[in-house]
Structures are given as structure tokens and as C-alpha cells.
Amino acid sequence: MDPRRNPYAPGAGTPPPDLAGRDEILERASVALDRIRAGRAARSFIYYGLRGVGKTVLLNNIRLDAETREIAAVWMEAPEGRSLPGVLAPALRTALLRLNRGAAAKAAAARAMRALAGFVKALKVKYDDIEVGVDFETEKGLADSGDLDMDLMDLLMAIGEAAKERDTAFVMFIDELQYVPEEQLAALVSALHRVAQSQLPATMVAAGLPQLLAQMGRAKSYAERLFEFIEITPLAQQAARDAIINPAQSENVQYRNNAVDEIIHQTGCYPYFLQEWGKHAWDAAGKSPITRTDVEAATVTALAELDDSFFRVRFDRLTPAEKRYLRAMAELGSGPHRSGDIADILKKKVSEVAPVRAKLINKGMIYSPSHGDNAFTVPLFDGFMKRVMPKVER
């Protein structure tokens, strides 16, 4: 069929043509942000889950909805190896310029800009990845101590006052939050806690891998009371079917029932993989309806493309020892697996491979669903490891 009409949209955070099965999550976020803007109590959200479940898509959808309702929103991603101040500074500068535009600058907005100037100048010495320039004047004693805990609290309080002055709310949308070092994460949670106690309309909505749940708890014990932690899982079967069938129907193309069943089986109902299989099934089909034979052909091309991109990008970041550890995990299946069982396959003691395990967790390749257990953060990665490394290397 005509690839120009292919409705599916696989990609990193790319909005799918039909955001099936997420209505309740989106509505809960909308209600919470409206309550925060109105000065009412509401916890905001931390979304966590495996790669490919659609966390980034949800985060973006909530942000866009907030912006249409004139909530001041700013998007940022916390990449591996960056400091929290380095990520925050340019995004907060953009947000404050938006809050300060239009009518003549108001007192709280101007003070928040001075707070950011003090924050950047004081912390540039300690965090050399702060690359934003600020041309605002500072205010002595405001977010300029050089202590991240105190300065971030001052800064977010000032931004909250500016948002209140504008009769709006300020929301930081942060993706990949698990990469923020725990001591910096603790400073962020403390600052947001102080803002919430002061009933200021500023908060955070974030997403990350499953290990984020434990990281937030270790950072601050009260994090569970400040945020709602919501696990984002694969879609329910009906929603997964809708995600496949509805985009095709919009182009007057149908599926055989057993073709949809095969896509569900191959993808495990993970939204990203549904889009991949839908795209390749469309391209493989000569005409409507799309058949199981078309989907079987799509499985070959979809896996080849995933191997060359989605999986390969993650594999190439690994050391030889890390690759061997993951290959041993794959030998046991999709998981989760006990650390001792993985060590046995490698013919090593658990203590010998523990540093490798820790590095893989830090890189976001695996997580520990319970003490001593290990699972892949990337669905279907066990199959890729077997394809790329046919034998376990000890």
C-alpha cells in the first residue's frame, strides 16, 4: 500500500495517531494542574515504566494541554551525565521570559529573574555544565549562596510567586528524571516541598524508568506524599487493538482479526512496538485487508529495524563486561532473574559481577523490581541480545 498514507508513527516520543487507553491518566493530570493553579492542594505526578510504554508521549500531551489552558509550562530532559542546575537553568530562563512578557514587568516576575541570575552565577563554579548566559541583575542574598538546596528553594519560590502574580501556574516537565544524581534530586524535592507548603502554584510533572521510584524514596522519605507515582504499563488488549485498527480505518484500510492478534502477540501491547509493527505491516501489505501473512513479513523487517536503531543505540553504549552480563540475563529469558542465577551462567561469584550490575542500573539498562532481582528496562531486549551475541561469553 502507499507508504505516503501510512498512518503509524514510531519514534522517540512521537505522538501516535490514536493515544488509546490513556484517557484516565490525562484527565487526572489536568484536574491536578487546574487545582494547583487555583491555589488548591493537589499532588502532581511521577510516571515510571519501561522503555516503549509511552511515558514521553504522555508527558508531552499533558504539557501541550496545560499550555492551551495558559499554564506556564517548560519542558526539559535530564540526559545522563548532566547536572540538575545545568538542565534547569536554560529552561527556567525561557519560562521566566515568557512570564515577564506582554504587560509591563511585575514585581514578582522581575524578582524571579534576579533569583535566576544569582542562581546561575553562584553555581557555575560547582556545576561547569551550566551553559546559559544571564543578563539580569542579581539581588544580594537571593538564590546566590552557592548551596544547591537553599538556592533552588529560593529560585522556585520566586518563580511560584511570579506565576501567582500572573494568575497562572508554573509546571516543570522533566523526562528521564532517573539520570539526576540523588543528592541533586533531594534538593529538587525539598524545593518543591517548600513551594507546596507555601501554596504557590509551581510544581513538577516527571517521567523515568522504574528505578526512579526507589531513587525518589532515598532522596527524600516524604516524596511519596508530595507526588503520585503512577506506573505506566503496556496497553490493555482492547486499547492495543484500537491503537492498531483505528489509524488504518481512518485511511479506509482494514485488518484481519488474526493479523491484529499476531501484532498483539509480537509486541506485548507496548505502544512503541505497536507503532513499529503497524508501520511495517502497512508497508508489507499489497492491499486491504492486512493479513497475518503481512504481519509475519512485518515482524522480520520490524525486528531488523529495531536491531539497527532502537536496540543497537543502547547496546553500543555498553562495555564488554556489561554486554556479557546482559547476554547471560537473556539466556534465562525475559526476566526478572536472580543475581545469583546470572552469576552462575557467567561462572562467577555474585560479588564479582555486582559492580557491572550497578553500572547497568545507572545506565538505565536494567532495574531491580525486588531485592536481588534484575529485569531489562527495554522490552524484547533479551531477544536482541541473543541475535547480536549468539553465544554466552564467559
C-alpha positions, -999 to +999 in steps of 0.1 A: +000+000+000+010+036-005+037+044+021+028+081+018-005+073+035+010+051+063-006+065+094+017+049+120+043+070+139+071+050+156+097+073+172+111+086+204+082+104+220+064+108+187+027+112+192+008+082+179-022+087+156-045+073+184-035+078+220-056+048+231-061+037+267-046+068+284-077+090+289-079+085+327-042+094+332-046+125+311-077+137+329-061+131+364-032+153+354-055+180+340-075+182+372-044+183+394-028+212+374-060+232+375-062+227+412-026+239+417-033+269+395-063+278+417-042+275+449-058+242+459-040+212+473-030+186+447-002+162+443+015+162+409+028+131+391+058+110+386+053+085+357+075+055+357+078+024+335+099+005+309+111+019+276+084+019+250+054+023+272+048+059+261+059+080+291+074+108+269+042+109+248+021+113+279+043+139+294+042+159+261+005+155+258-001+168+293+023+198+287+005+208+255-029+206+272-016+227+300-003+253+276-036+256+258-051+265+292-025+292+297-005+274+323+032+283+321+050+251+312+086+243+304+100+210+290+134+195+298+151+162+296+177+151+321+204+134+300+229+110+315+260+128+329+244+163+332+238+182+364+204+193+375+214+230+375+228+226+340+195+212+328+173+236+348+190+270+341+182+274+304+147+261+307+139+283+336+153+313+318+129+306+289+100+302+313+107+335+331+110+354+299+075+341+290+061+351+324+077+385+321+064+394+286+033+412+275+023+437+301+048+457+319+070+436+341+056+430+375+075+429+407+074+392+414+085+383+378+114+407+379+125+393+413+123+357+399+147+368+371+171+382+396+169+350+415+178+330+384+207+354+378+220+348+413+214+310+410+234+307+378+263+329+389+267+312+423+265+276+410+285+280+378+317+274+398+305+240+411+285+229+381+305+237+350+278+224+326+257+255+333+259+270+298+232+296+299+241+333+300+220+357+320+218+394+315+197+401+346+208+419+377+212+399+409+197+405+443+221+401+472+210+372+493+185+357+468+195+323+454+232+332+454+247+312+483+262+285+462+243+259+481+220+240+458+194+231+484+190+267+496+193+284+462+170+261+443+144+266+471+147+304+467+145+302+429+114+280+428+097+301+455+104+332+434+090+316+403+059+304+421+053+340+433+057+352+397+032+326+385+008+336+412+012+372+402+001+363+367-029+342+379-014+311+364+007+280+374+043+271+366+050+234+357+083+218+350+080+188+328+111+166+332+118+135+312+144+108+321+145+120+357+163+088+368+195+103+355+195+132+380+221+123+408+203+115+441+218+144+461+205+169+434+172+151+433+169+156+470+174+193+466+147+194+439+122+175+461+130+198+490+124+229+470+091+216+456+080+206+491+086+242+503+067+256+474+037+233+481+038+242+518+036+279+508+006+271+485+024+286+455+013+274+420+045+257+409+052+220+406+068+193+385+055+165+364+082+140+355+088+106+340+115+080+343+125+043+344+113+020+372+143+026+394+131+062+398+106+051+424+134+039+448+156+069+439+129+094+449+124+075+482+161+075+490+164+112+481+135+122+505+113+100+525+083+123+521+085+122+483+056+096+483+034+122+499+044+150+476+039+131+443+016+105+429+037+077+415+019+062+386+033+031+368+028+033+330+023-002+317+016-018+283-018-011+270-048-034+278-056-056+248-086-037+236-067-004+237-038-020+219-062-033+192-076+002+189-041+017+185-036-006+156-070-007+139-082+029+143-053+046+123-058+022+095-096+027+094-090+064+091-074+055+057-101+031+048-079+001+054-090-030+075-072-058+093-080-095+096-086-104+132-058-129+133-034-102+119-042-080+148-038-110+172-003-116+158+007-080+163-005-081+199+015-113+204+047-099+189+046-065+206+033-074+241+010-043+237+039-019+242+028+013+224+061+020+207+062-015+193+026-014+182+035+016+160+066-002+146+046-033+137+017-012+123+041+007+101+058-024+087+025-043+083+011-015+063+042-014+041+042-052+036+005-054+026-004-051-010-040-042-003-067-041+023-074-061+045-039-065+061-034-103+068-015-124+092+010-132+064+016-094+060+022-092+098+047-121+097+066-103+070+064-071+091+079-089+120+111-096+101+115-061+089+104-045+122+130-066+142+157-057+117+150-020+120+148-022+158+181-041+159+198-014+138+184+015+158+163+012+190+183-017+204+217-010+188+219+025+202+217+011+237+240-019+230+268+003+217+270+022+250+279-009+269+314-022+279+323-058+270+316-069+306+282-052+306+273-070+273+283-103+287+261-097+318+231-088+297+237-118+274+237-140+305+204-124+316+190-131+281+199-167+283+174-170+312+146-153+293+128-120+296+131-119+334+132-109+361+162-130+372+181-135+404+216-121+405+229-155+416+215-172+385+231-147+362+265-151+380+262-188+377+259-186+339+290-164+339+307-188+362+315-160+386+306-151+422+277-126+427+302-102+444+324-103+413+297-092+389+280-068+413+299-037+400+288-045+365+252-048+376+254-014+394+267+002+362+239-013+341+214+001+366+230+035+364+229+034+326+192+026+327+196-008+310+183-029+339+164-023+372+157-043+403+120-049+407+128-065+441+159-072+462+183-094+443+162-095+411+171-080+377+150-071+347+155-054+314+142-018+311+139-023+274+112-048+263+123-075+238+160-068+246+166-104+256+158-115+220+181-088+206+210-099+228+206-135+215+206-123+179+236-100+184+256-124+206+246-159+197+267-175+225+272-165+261+308-153+265+323-162+299 
